[in-house]
Amino acid sequence: MRPDTDPDFVAFLGDERKADPVSYDSEYGAEFRRDIESFTSLEQVEAVMVTGRSMLTYQEGVAH
């Protein structure tokens, strides 16, 4: 069954869109959040990256 043919589901999606359009686009439309994209800059992210690291091993006594 296609979800867009279920009247209850269509109504639910309409309510979700009205309640929070940005969240709706992110959750149901696979769009990136435009309202928080300036939370951190690319430079800040790159400053804490370790090039070549793909994972960290478990360390006892460290909260993971």
Secondary structure, 3 states (H helix, E strand, C coil): CCHHHCHHHHHHHHHHHHHCHHHHHHHHCCCCCCCCCCCCCHHHHHHCCCCCCCCCCCCCCCCC
